[in-house]
Amino acid sequence: MQKIVASGGRARAVGTDVRNEEAVQAIFAQVGSELGPVEVCLFNAGANSPLIETSGRLFFKAWELACCAGFLTGREAARYIVPRGRGTILFTGATASVRGGSGFAAFAAAKFGLRALAQSMARELAPKKIHAAHLIIDGAIDSEAIHRRLSAATGTMPDLAPDSLIQTGSVAEAYWALHN
């Protein structure tokens, strides 16, 4: 974001409960009024737990966060972007989007659904000059959230080899290149 602002553009990260339809609608209205028309929307949310420890409620919550919330966000983005005749809606996936793995039942089910949503949106919105895409970002991204999870799992932040975590700047550059 700093590079965008430094080059004269406007960018801001905003957060909301993406599982709540009214909250998603409100955040798009807020962004539209404070920053202007939405040009790019990036959705990246997910959660997981081991199969035996996953209750029906937890499974639903994982699906709600990674799949249903993706629908709510993507649909609302489309409502703002389609009338302008240009824009990009991006969804973050993982290997779990195409192949379920041991310990990833809830996550894989949600990410499979998110991928299908992105594919459907791409086919529906492409004739309207809107680019919708699903990207597989495979690996832990060097962020505060990952550092908290690693510390919680081991009791201390593990000593990681350089470049063992994906750098946020690299991910941002990939998303920006796809948008352009």
Phi, psi and chi 1 to 4 in degrees:
 res  aa     phi    psi   chi1   chi2   chi3   chi4
   1 MET       -  -37.0  -81.8 -164.6  -39.0      -
   2 GLN   -60.2  -39.1  -65.7  163.6  -21.5      -
   3 LYS   -65.9  -38.5  -73.6 -178.0 -178.7  179.9
   4 ILE   -63.1  -48.3  -65.3  169.3      -      -
   5 VAL   -64.8  -42.0  172.9      -      -      -
   6 ALA   -61.7  -29.5      -      -      -      -
   7 SER   -89.9    7.3   68.0      -      -      -
   8 GLY    99.3   -1.8      -      -      -      -
   9 GLY   -85.6  178.0      -      -      -      -
  10 ARG  -121.8  130.5  -66.5 -175.6  -52.9  176.7
  11 ALA  -150.9  147.3      -      -      -      -
  12 ARG  -157.6  135.5 -170.0  172.2  119.6 -153.6
  13 ALA   -86.8  134.1      -      -      -      -
  14 VAL  -129.3  153.5  -65.7      -      -      -
  15 GLY  -131.3  153.4      -      -      -      -
  16 THR  -162.6  173.6 -166.6      -      -      -
  17 ASP   -81.2   97.5 -178.1   -8.4      -      -
  18 VAL   -69.1   -6.4  -69.0      -      -      -
  19 ARG   -83.9  -11.7  -60.1  164.4  -61.1  166.1
  20 ASN  -103.3  112.7  179.8  -59.1      -      -
  21 GLU   -56.3  -44.9 -171.8  166.6    9.9      -
  22 GLU   -66.0  -37.2  -68.4   78.5   21.2      -
  23 ALA   -66.1  -39.2      -      -      -      -
  24 VAL   -65.2  -44.2  171.4      -      -      -
  25 GLN   -61.2  -42.0  -68.2  168.2  -21.9      -
  26 ALA   -65.8  -39.3      -      -      -      -
  27 ILE   -68.5  -36.4 -158.2   74.3      -      -
  28 PHE   -67.2  -39.2  -86.5   90.8      -      -
  29 ALA   -63.6  -42.1      -      -      -      -
  30 GLN   -63.7  -47.7  176.7 -172.1  -16.1      -
  31 VAL   -61.6  -44.1  167.2      -      -      -
  32 GLY   -60.0  -40.3      -      -      -      -
  33 SER   -78.9  -32.5   68.5      -      -      -
  34 GLU   -87.7  -34.6  -68.3  177.8    8.8      -
  35 LEU  -115.3  -17.6  -67.2  175.8      -      -
  36 GLY   104.6 -168.1      -      -      -      -
  37 PRO   -59.4  141.5  -19.3   29.7      -      -
  38 VAL   -75.2  128.4  174.4      -      -      -
  39 GLU  -108.1  -37.4 -179.7   80.5   19.6      -
  40 VAL  -136.0  135.6  179.3      -      -      -
  41 CYS  -126.4  128.6  176.0      -      -      -
  42 LEU  -118.6  124.5  168.0   59.9      -      -
  43 PHE  -110.4  126.3  179.4   82.6      -      -
  44 ASN  -147.9   97.6  179.9   15.3      -      -
  45 ALA  -149.1  149.1      -      -      -      -
  46 GLY   180.0  162.0      -      -      -      -
  47 ALA  -154.7  161.5      -      -      -      -
  48 ASN  -157.2  161.3 -170.5   51.3      -      -
  49 SER  -157.3  157.8   65.8      -      -      -
  50 PRO   -61.7  148.5  -21.2   31.5      -      -
  51 LEU   -50.3  -54.6  178.6   68.1      -      -
  52 ILE   -62.4  -29.1  -58.8  -63.9      -      -
  53 GLU   -88.9   -3.1  -61.9  170.2   20.9      -
  54 THR   -91.9  112.4  -56.8      -      -      -
  55 SER   -78.5  167.6   65.2      -      -      -
  56 GLY   -58.8  -39.6      -      -      -      -
  57 ARG   -64.1  -43.4  178.3  161.1  170.0   69.7
  58 LEU   -66.5  -38.4 -169.5   54.9      -      -
  59 PHE   -60.3  -46.6 -176.9   91.2      -      -
  60 PHE   -60.3  -43.0  175.0   78.2      -      -
  61 LYS   -62.7  -39.3  -70.4  -66.6 -165.3 -174.3
  62 ALA   -63.7  -44.1      -      -      -      -
  63 TRP   -64.7  -43.8  170.6   83.0      -      -
  64 GLU   -60.0  -40.7 -176.8 -178.3   38.1      -
  65 LEU   -74.2  -45.1  178.1   62.0      -      -
  66 ALA   -92.1  -23.1      -      -      -      -
  67 CYS  -113.6  -59.8 -173.5      -      -      -
  68 CYS   -62.1  -42.8 -176.2      -      -      -
  69 ALA   -63.6  -33.1      -      -      -      -
  70 GLY   -63.1  -41.5      -      -      -      -
  71 PHE   -60.6  -50.0  159.7   73.4      -      -
  72 LEU   -59.5  -44.3  -65.8  172.5      -      -
  73 THR   -67.9  -46.7  -57.8      -      -      -
  74 GLY   -63.6  -42.1      -      -      -      -
  75 ARG   -63.6  -44.3 -177.6 -157.7   60.3 -158.7
  76 GLU   -67.1  -39.7 -156.1   59.6   26.2      -
  77 ALA   -59.2  -44.6      -      -      -      -
  78 ALA   -61.0  -38.7      -      -      -      -
  79 ARG   -60.3  -31.5  -73.0  177.9  171.4  169.9
  80 TYR   -88.7  -34.4  -80.4   79.6      -      -
  81 ILE   -84.5  -40.7  -67.7  172.8      -      -
  82 VAL   -55.4  -46.0  166.1      -      -      -
  83 PRO   -60.3  -24.3  -24.9   34.8      -      -
  84 ARG   -81.3  -18.9  -63.4 -175.2   64.3 -130.0
  85 GLY    77.1   16.2      -      -      -      -
  86 ARG  -164.9  154.0   70.5  175.9 -165.1  -83.3
  87 GLY   146.5  174.0      -      -      -      -
  88 THR  -137.1  136.2  -54.9      -      -      -
  89 ILE  -123.4  118.9  -55.7  169.0      -      -
  90 LEU  -116.7  140.4  -57.2  170.6      -      -
  91 PHE  -123.6  132.2  -61.9   93.3      -      -
  92 THR   -92.3  127.3  -57.5      -      -      -
  93 GLY  -120.5 -167.8      -      -      -      -
  94 ALA  -150.9  178.8      -      -      -      -
  95 THR   -51.9  -33.4  -67.5      -      -      -
  96 ALA   -58.8  -16.7      -      -      -      -
  97 SER   -70.2  -21.5  -56.5      -      -      -
  98 VAL  -124.9  -14.7  -65.9      -      -      -
  99 ARG  -152.6  119.3 -176.4 -178.1   69.0 -120.0
 100 GLY   -71.2  144.7      -      -      -      -
 101 GLY  -127.3  163.2      -      -      -      -
 102 SER   -57.2  128.5  176.0      -      -      -
 103 GLY    85.4    5.5      -      -      -      -
 104 PHE  -128.5   29.7  -70.5   90.7      -      -
 105 ALA   -58.7  -52.2      -      -      -      -
 106 ALA   -66.8  -45.2      -      -      -      -
 107 PHE   -61.7  -46.3 -174.4   70.6      -      -
 108 ALA   -63.3  -44.3      -      -      -      -
 109 ALA   -59.2  -42.5      -      -      -      -
 110 ALA   -69.1  -43.6      -      -      -      -
 111 LYS   -72.4  -32.6  -70.8  -63.8 -173.7  175.6
 112 PHE   -58.3  -47.6  -98.3   70.4      -      -
 113 GLY   -62.0  -41.2      -      -      -      -
 114 LEU   -62.5  -40.6 -176.9   66.4      -      -
 115 ARG   -63.0  -42.9 -176.4  170.1  141.8 -110.6
 116 ALA   -63.1  -41.0      -      -      -      -
 117 LEU   -59.2  -48.1  168.8   70.7      -      -
 118 ALA   -61.2  -42.1      -      -      -      -
 119 GLN   -62.8  -43.8  -69.8  173.3  -15.6      -
 120 SER   -64.4  -43.3  -65.8      -      -      -
 121 MET   -63.0  -41.2  -74.7 -177.9   66.4      -
 122 ALA   -59.2  -44.2      -      -      -      -
 123 ARG   -70.1  -34.9  -72.9  173.7  177.0   86.4
 124 GLU   -76.9  -37.3 -175.8  172.5  -23.0      -
 125 LEU   -92.3  -20.7  -61.7  176.4      -      -
 126 ALA   -55.7  -44.0      -      -      -      -
 127 PRO   -63.2  -16.2  -21.6   32.2      -      -
 128 LYS   -97.0   12.0  -62.4  173.1  179.2  164.0
 129 LYS    69.1   27.5  -52.3  -67.8 -174.4 -139.5
 130 ILE  -110.1  130.7  -52.2  -55.2      -      -
 131 HIS   -97.8  116.7 -171.0 -169.6      -      -
 132 ALA  -115.4  133.7      -      -      -      -
 133 ALA  -147.0  151.5      -      -      -      -
 134 HIS  -114.1  124.7  175.6  -91.0      -      -
 135 LEU  -114.7  137.3  -66.9   88.5      -      -
 136 ILE   -95.0  111.8  -65.3  177.4      -      -
 137 ILE  -108.4  106.6  -54.7  -66.0      -      -
 138 ASP  -107.8  103.7 -129.4   -0.3      -      -
 139 GLY   141.7  166.8      -      -      -      -
 140 ALA   -76.5  131.3      -      -      -      -
 141 ILE   -92.3  132.8  -62.8  173.0      -      -
 142 ASP   -65.5   93.3 -167.2    1.0      -      -
 143 SER  -144.4  166.0   64.9      -      -      -
 144 GLU   -59.4  -40.0  -72.4 -177.7   35.5      -
 145 ALA   -61.8  -43.4      -      -      -      -
 146 ILE   -66.7  -41.3  -70.0  -63.0      -      -
 147 HIS   -61.0  -41.0  -74.3 -102.7      -      -
 148 ARG   -63.1  -44.3  -80.6 -166.2  -53.9  -86.6
 149 ARG   -63.8  -44.0  -78.6 -171.0 -144.2  146.0
 150 LEU   -64.2  -41.3  -68.9  171.8      -      -
 151 SER   -65.8  -41.1  -64.8      -      -      -
 152 ALA   -65.1  -37.6      -      -      -      -
 153 ALA   -71.3  -31.8      -      -      -      -
 154 THR  -112.4  -10.6   62.7      -      -      -
 155 GLY    89.0  -14.2      -      -      -      -
 156 THR  -155.8  158.2 -178.0      -      -      -
 157 MET   -69.6  118.8 -176.6   59.2 -170.2      -
 158 PRO   -65.4  152.0   14.1  -18.3      -      -
 159 ASP   -79.2  105.9 -171.6   22.2      -      -
 160 LEU   -98.2  145.7  -59.4  171.2      -      -
 161 ALA   -66.0  148.3      -      -      -      -
 162 PRO   -55.0  141.8  -20.6   29.3      -      -
 163 ASP    63.8   21.2  -64.3  -30.0      -      -
 164 SER   -81.3  -17.0   60.1      -      -      -
 165 LEU  -109.5  145.8  -62.5  176.0      -      -
 166 ILE   -73.5  132.2  -60.6  169.3      -      -
 167 GLN   -79.3  135.3  -62.7  -56.3  -58.9      -
 168 THR   -59.5  -36.1   55.0      -      -      -
 169 GLY   -62.1  -37.6      -      -      -      -
 170 SER   -65.9  -41.0  -62.0      -      -      -
 171 VAL   -65.0  -45.6  174.9      -      -      -
 172 ALA   -59.9  -41.4      -      -      -      -
 173 GLU   -63.2  -38.6  -73.5  175.8   19.7      -
 174 ALA   -65.3  -44.0      -      -      -      -
 175 TYR   -62.9  -44.6  -75.4  127.6      -      -
 176 TRP   -64.0  -40.8 -169.7 -113.5      -      -
 177 ALA   -61.9  -42.2      -      -      -      -
 178 LEU   -63.6  -42.1 -178.4   57.6      -      -
 179 HIS   -60.7  -43.9  166.4   64.8      -      -
 180 ASN   -72.5      -  -73.5  -47.0      -      -
